[in-house]
Amino acid sequence: MRKIPALSGAEESWPSGLAPVCWQFLGEASLSGCRQMRTALAEALQVLELADDARQALLLGVTELATNVVCHSSPPADRFCMVIRQRGGRRWLELRDDGAPFDPILHSLGERSALGRALGCSGYGLQLVAHLLPALSYRRLAEANCYRVPLPAGRAQH
C-alpha cells in the first residue's frame, strides 16, 4: 500500500502546509470508502452552516470526484484523504489520493481521452464536477493527487 504524502509546508505556492486541519477523513479508495466519506463530509458541511445549495454542490461534486478516483485511476488508488483547512477567514477542502496523476480540469475541458473512449466512459462525471466546483484546482504533490476547493462563508452567527 502506498502512503499519501503529508503536507510539509514546502509545496510551491499552495499555502496549505501550515494551515490547521479543522476536519479530516481517511479511507480506502473504494465505493464503500466513497459512501463513508460522503456521510462524514455531509456532517462536516452541516456544521459549517453553508447555504443549502452550496452544501449540496460541494457534496455532490466532491463525491463524484472521489468516485472517479476509485473507478478510473490506473494504477488504482489505494487510499484517499480529505481535510478541511482554515487560515484566517478562508477555508478550503482538500482531497488527496495515491493513484496515478490525473488532472480532472484538463480532462473536463477537452475531448475524452483514448483510454476513456476505449472503456466507454462518457466524461459526464468530470463535466459535472467542473460545473459544480468551478473553483476546483489540482496539483500533483510528491506521489499524490491533490484537489482543492475553496469553501464559501457559512451563515452569519447571531
C-alpha positions as a Python dict, from the first residue, in 0.01 Angstrom:
ca = {
    (1, 'M'): (0, 0, 0),
    (2, 'R'): (132, 343, -96),
    (3, 'K'): (138, 620, 160),
    (4, 'I'): (-30, 952, 84),
    (5, 'P'): (234, 1218, 149),
    (6, 'A'): (151, 1468, 418),
    (7, 'L'): (177, 1838, 355),
    (8, 'S'): (513, 1965, 470),
    (9, 'G'): (478, 2336, 405),
    (10, 'A'): (731, 2326, 119),
    (11, 'E'): (480, 2273, -162),
    (12, 'E'): (518, 2562, -406),
    (13, 'S'): (266, 2841, -375),
    (14, 'W'): (-22, 2646, -223),
    (15, 'P'): (-39, 2797, 126),
    (16, 'S'): (-186, 2493, 299),
    (17, 'G'): (121, 2332, 452),
    (18, 'L'): (87, 2504, 787),
    (19, 'A'): (-287, 2575, 786),
    (20, 'P'): (-462, 2391, 1068),
    (21, 'V'): (-681, 2095, 983),
    (22, 'C'): (-1036, 2158, 1107),
    (23, 'W'): (-1172, 1819, 993),
    (24, 'Q'): (-1033, 1508, 827),
    (25, 'F'): (-1139, 1178, 678),
    (26, 'L'): (-905, 893, 584),
    (27, 'G'): (-1040, 596, 392),
    (28, 'E'): (-978, 328, 140),
    (29, 'A'): (-1026, 419, -224),
    (30, 'S'): (-1332, 203, -284),
    (31, 'L'): (-1701, 261, -347),
    (32, 'S'): (-1765, 174, 17),
    (33, 'G'): (-1496, 428, 115),
    (34, 'C'): (-1670, 689, -102),
    (35, 'R'): (-2001, 627, 75),
    (36, 'Q'): (-1833, 659, 416),
    (37, 'M'): (-1657, 977, 301),
    (38, 'R'): (-1985, 1123, 172),
    (39, 'T'): (-2161, 1060, 504),
    (40, 'A'): (-1875, 1213, 704),
    (41, 'L'): (-1846, 1511, 468),
    (42, 'A'): (-2222, 1576, 483),
    (43, 'E'): (-2198, 1602, 862),
    (44, 'A'): (-1893, 1830, 843),
    (45, 'L'): (-2057, 2062, 590),
    (46, 'Q'): (-2372, 2077, 803),
    (47, 'V'): (-2165, 2202, 1098),
    (48, 'L'): (-2013, 2476, 878),
    (49, 'E'): (-2366, 2614, 823),
    (50, 'L'): (-2323, 2664, 449),
    (51, 'A'): (-2618, 2766, 236),
    (52, 'D'): (-2811, 2458, 121),
    (53, 'D'): (-2727, 2500, -249),
    (54, 'A'): (-2354, 2543, -177),
    (55, 'R'): (-2352, 2244, 59),
    (56, 'Q'): (-2530, 2021, -193),
    (57, 'A'): (-2299, 2129, -480),
    (58, 'L'): (-1990, 2059, -268),
    (59, 'L'): (-2120, 1724, -150),
    (60, 'L'): (-2217, 1603, -497),
    (61, 'G'): (-1908, 1743, -672),
    (62, 'V'): (-1656, 1606, -421),
    (63, 'T'): (-1833, 1268, -409),
    (64, 'E'): (-1821, 1247, -789),
    (65, 'L'): (-1452, 1340, -785),
    (66, 'A'): (-1377, 1067, -527),
    (67, 'T'): (-1583, 814, -724),
    (68, 'N'): (-1380, 897, -1036),
    (69, 'V'): (-1061, 830, -837),
    (70, 'V'): (-1195, 488, -738),
    (71, 'C'): (-1335, 387, -1076),
    (72, 'H'): (-1084, 533, -1321),
    (73, 'S'): (-743, 563, -1156),
    (74, 'S'): (-482, 345, -1326),
    (75, 'P'): (-285, 221, -1148),
    (76, 'P'): (-564, 226, -894),
    (77, 'A'): (-555, 442, -585),
    (78, 'D'): (-545, 254, -255),
    (79, 'R'): (-644, 533, -17),
    (80, 'F'): (-774, 884, -6),
    (81, 'C'): (-761, 1158, 250),
    (82, 'M'): (-991, 1456, 280),
    (83, 'V'): (-933, 1755, 504),
    (84, 'I'): (-1091, 2093, 566),
    (85, 'R'): (-830, 2358, 645),
    (86, 'Q'): (-866, 2713, 766),
    (87, 'R'): (-633, 3010, 768),
    (88, 'G'): (-769, 3346, 872),
    (89, 'G'): (-1113, 3388, 722),
    (90, 'R'): (-1050, 3138, 441),
    (91, 'R'): (-1148, 2771, 443),
    (92, 'W'): (-1090, 2506, 182),
    (93, 'L'): (-1140, 2136, 131),
    (94, 'E'): (-859, 1914, 0),
    (95, 'L'): (-897, 1562, -138),
    (96, 'R'): (-580, 1359, -189),
    (97, 'D'): (-536, 1018, -341),
    (98, 'D'): (-238, 795, -412),
    (99, 'G'): (-344, 696, -765),
    (100, 'A'): (-188, 782, -1098),
    (101, 'P'): (-151, 1152, -1185),
    (102, 'F'): (-482, 1285, -1316),
    (103, 'D'): (-593, 1644, -1365),
    (104, 'P'): (-974, 1646, -1392),
    (105, 'I'): (-978, 2007, -1501),
    (106, 'L'): (-789, 1938, -1823),
    (107, 'H'): (-995, 1628, -1896),
    (108, 'S'): (-1327, 1808, -1844),
    (109, 'L'): (-1229, 2083, -2088),
    (110, 'G'): (-1121, 1870, -2384),
    (111, 'E'): (-1222, 1557, -2563),
    (112, 'R'): (-1230, 1230, -2379),
    (113, 'S'): (-900, 1050, -2367),
    (114, 'A'): (-832, 749, -2589),
    (115, 'L'): (-849, 530, -2276),
    (116, 'G'): (-1183, 683, -2178),
    (117, 'R'): (-1323, 619, -2527),
    (118, 'A'): (-1193, 261, -2526),
    (119, 'L'): (-1356, 194, -2188),
    (120, 'G'): (-1680, 357, -2296),
    (121, 'C'): (-1655, 633, -2034),
    (122, 'S'): (-1874, 931, -2114),
    (123, 'G'): (-1678, 1204, -1937),
    (124, 'Y'): (-2006, 1338, -1796),
    (125, 'G'): (-1888, 1290, -1439),
    (126, 'L'): (-1595, 1527, -1493),
    (127, 'Q'): (-1821, 1777, -1665),
    (128, 'L'): (-2049, 1760, -1361),
    (129, 'V'): (-1750, 1818, -1130),
    (130, 'A'): (-1641, 2118, -1341),
    (131, 'H'): (-1994, 2262, -1324),
    (132, 'L'): (-2044, 2206, -950),
    (133, 'L'): (-1690, 2301, -843),
    (134, 'P'): (-1579, 2579, -1081),
    (135, 'A'): (-1301, 2689, -842),
    (136, 'L'): (-1151, 2336, -820),
    (137, 'S'): (-774, 2334, -854),
    (138, 'Y'): (-530, 2046, -892),
    (139, 'R'): (-165, 1980, -812),
    (140, 'R'): (45, 1668, -814),
    (141, 'L'): (240, 1674, -487),
    (142, 'A'): (504, 1404, -444),
    (143, 'E'): (313, 1080, -505),
    (144, 'A'): (-36, 1217, -452),
    (145, 'N'): (-305, 1396, -647),
    (146, 'C'): (-431, 1694, -450),
    (147, 'Y'): (-762, 1857, -540),
    (148, 'R'): (-860, 2178, -364),
    (149, 'V'): (-1195, 2356, -342),
    (150, 'P'): (-1245, 2686, -157),
    (151, 'L'): (-1539, 2678, 81),
    (152, 'P'): (-1788, 2963, 90),
    (153, 'A'): (-1852, 3150, 412),
    (154, 'G'): (-2111, 2996, 642),
    (155, 'R'): (-2425, 3170, 755),
    (156, 'A'): (-2377, 3461, 989),
    (157, 'Q'): (-2378, 3365, 1355),
    (158, 'H'): (-2611, 3568, 1580),
}
